[in-house]
């Protein structure tokens, strides 16, 4: 119990001393000694050993300084400048421009596209107007049927050489049957009007 109290007293006395003495005592403890080697002990060593010790100490100091500077630079790089500090410098603008260009490249070359080409909407192509059908003017009226308000015309055309019965408002070869009388039939189509007499062809 007494030894534990003495150790605590020694530790506290070492901590209450100057920081330099505390660091020296900690370094001596790491070397397995109660105090650091004196100047006479260092001069008693061979020159090669002294150079080796000094070089080793310098190397440890250099590693410590480099580690500390790396930590400080890393911490400063994560700190963003407040808005009141002013406009961002040219370096920040250049990095923002590079980031925007990188994102644009991702959009232009999508990952899940087979040929890595962006989607380009095809311009809608207007459907060509349907060709104007040439109306057959050589229609022949071969017969007329009229009974109880029902009127039909028996017409022979190039596409229907055997003849077809067509009612009023019926269609045949692009023509609409507008009227049927006992003597003739009136056809309309494409702003044209064609009157076909019975048993004859003509306009």
C-alpha positions in Angstrom: 0.0 0.0 0.0 2.9 2.3 0.8 4.6 1.6 -2.5 1.3 2.5 -4.4 1.0 5.8 -2.5 4.7 6.5 -3.3 4.1 5.8 -7.0 1.1 8.1 -7.1 3.1 10.8 -5.3 5.9 10.5 -7.8 3.5 10.7 -10.7 1.8 13.7 -9.3 5.1 15.4 -8.6 6.2 14.7 -12.1 3.0 16.2 -13.6 3.2 19.3 -11.4 6.7 20.1 -12.6 7.4 21.9 -15.8 6.1 20.4 -19.1 9.8 20.0 -20.2 10.6 18.0 -17.1 7.5 15.9 -17.6 8.3 15.1 -21.2 11.9 14.3 -20.2 10.7 11.9 -17.5 8.3 10.2 -19.9 11.0 9.8 -22.6 13.4 8.4 -20.0 10.7 5.9 -18.8 10.3 4.8 -22.5 14.0 4.2 -22.6 13.9 2.1 -19.4 15.7 4.7 -17.3 14.8 7.0 -14.4 16.4 10.0 -16.2 17.7 11.0 -19.6 21.4 10.2 -20.4 23.7 13.0 -19.5 26.1 14.8 -21.9 29.1 12.9 -20.4 27.4 9.6 -21.2 26.7 10.7 -24.8 30.4 11.8 -25.3 31.6 8.4 -23.9 29.8 6.6 -26.8 31.5 5.8 -30.1 31.1 8.5 -32.8 29.1 6.1 -35.1 26.7 5.3 -32.3 26.2 9.0 -31.5 25.5 9.8 -35.2 23.0 6.9 -35.3 21.2 8.1 -32.2 21.0 11.7 -33.5 19.8 10.6 -36.9 17.1 8.3 -35.3 15.9 11.2 -33.1 15.8 13.5 -36.1 13.8 11.0 -38.1 11.3 10.6 -35.3 10.9 14.4 -35.1 10.4 14.6 -38.9 7.7 11.9 -38.9 5.9 13.7 -36.1 6.0 17.0 -37.9 4.8 15.5 -41.1 1.9 13.6 -39.4 0.9 16.8 -37.6 0.9 18.9 -40.8 -1.1 16.2 -42.6 -3.8 16.2 -39.9 -4.0 20.0 -39.9 -4.3 20.2 -43.7 -6.9 17.5 -43.7 -9.0 19.3 -41.1 -8.6 22.6 -43.0 -9.7 21.1 -46.3 -13.1 19.9 -44.8 -13.8 23.4 -43.4 -16.0 25.4 -45.8 -15.7 29.2 -45.8 -18.8 31.1 -44.5 -20.9 33.1 -46.9 -19.9 36.3 -45.3 -16.2 35.6 -45.9 -16.6 36.7 -49.5 -16.8 35.2 -53.0 -15.0 32.0 -53.7 -11.6 32.2 -55.2 -10.5 31.0 -58.7 -9.4 27.6 -57.3 -12.9 26.9 -55.9 -14.5 28.1 -59.2 -12.3 25.8 -61.2 -13.1 22.8 -59.0 -16.8 23.6 -59.3 -16.5 23.8 -63.1 -14.6 20.5 -63.2 -17.3 18.8 -61.1 -20.1 20.1 -63.3 -18.3 18.9 -66.4 -17.9 15.5 -64.8 -21.6 15.3 -64.1 -22.4 16.4 -67.6 -20.2 13.5 -68.9 -22.2 11.1 -66.8 -25.5 12.3 -68.3 -24.2 12.2 -71.8 -22.8 8.6 -71.4 -25.3 6.7 -69.2 -24.0 3.6 -67.5 -27.0 1.3 -68.3 -27.2 2.1 -72.0 -25.9 -0.6 -74.3 -23.8 1.8 -76.5 -23.3 4.4 -73.7 -25.0 7.0 -75.9 -27.5 9.4 -74.3 -31.2 9.2 -75.3 -31.9 11.6 -78.1 -35.6 12.1 -78.9 -36.3 11.7 -82.5 -38.0 14.6 -84.1 -41.5 13.7 -85.1 -41.8 13.2 -88.9 -44.9 14.5 -90.4 -46.9 11.9 -92.2 -46.9 12.5 -95.9 -50.4 13.5 -97.1 -52.3 10.7 -98.7 -51.9 10.8 -102.5 -54.9 12.3 -104.3 -56.8 9.4 -105.8 -57.6 10.0 -109.4 -61.4 9.7 -109.8 -62.6 7.4 -112.6 -64.6 9.6 -115.0 -65.6 6.7 -117.2 -68.4 5.4 -115.0 -71.4 3.9 -116.8 -74.9 3.9 -115.4 -76.6 0.6 -116.5 -79.7 0.7 -114.4 -81.8 2.5 -111.8 -84.1 1.1 -109.1 -86.5 3.3 -107.3 -89.2 2.1 -104.9 -90.9 3.5 -101.8 -88.2 6.2 -101.2 -85.3 3.8 -101.9 -83.1 4.7 -104.9 -80.2 2.7 -106.2 -78.0 3.0 -109.2 -76.3 0.1 -111.0 -72.8 1.5 -111.9 -70.0 -0.1 -113.9 -66.5 1.2 -113.3 -62.9 0.2 -114.2 -62.4 -1.4 -110.8 -65.9 -3.0 -110.8 -66.4 -4.1 -114.5 -69.3 -6.4 -113.5 -71.2 -3.5 -111.9 -72.4 -2.6 -108.4 -75.6 -1.4 -106.9 -75.0 1.8 -104.9 -77.6 3.6 -102.8 -77.8 7.4 -102.3 -74.8 8.6 -100.2 -73.0 5.3 -101.0 -69.3 5.3 -102.1 -67.8 3.9 -105.3 -64.2 4.4 -106.4 -63.9 7.7 -104.5 -67.2 9.1 -105.7 -70.3 9.6 -103.5 -73.7 9.1 -105.0 -75.5 12.4 -104.4 -78.7 11.8 -106.3 -80.4 9.1 -108.3 -83.2 9.9 -110.9 -84.8 7.7 -113.6 -82.7 9.5 -116.3 -79.3 10.0 -114.6 -77.1 9.8 -111.4 -75.2 12.6 -109.8 -71.8 11.8 -108.3 -69.6 14.0 -106.1 -66.0 13.7 -105.1 -62.9 15.9 -104.4 -64.9 19.1 -105.1 -66.0 17.7 -108.4 -69.5 16.8 -109.7 -70.2 14.2 -112.3 -73.6 13.6 -113.9 -73.9 10.2 -115.6 -76.9 9.7 -117.8 -78.6 6.3 -118.1 -76.9 3.9 -120.5 -74.2 6.4 -121.3 -71.0 7.9 -119.8 -70.0 11.5 -119.7 -69.4 14.5 -117.4 
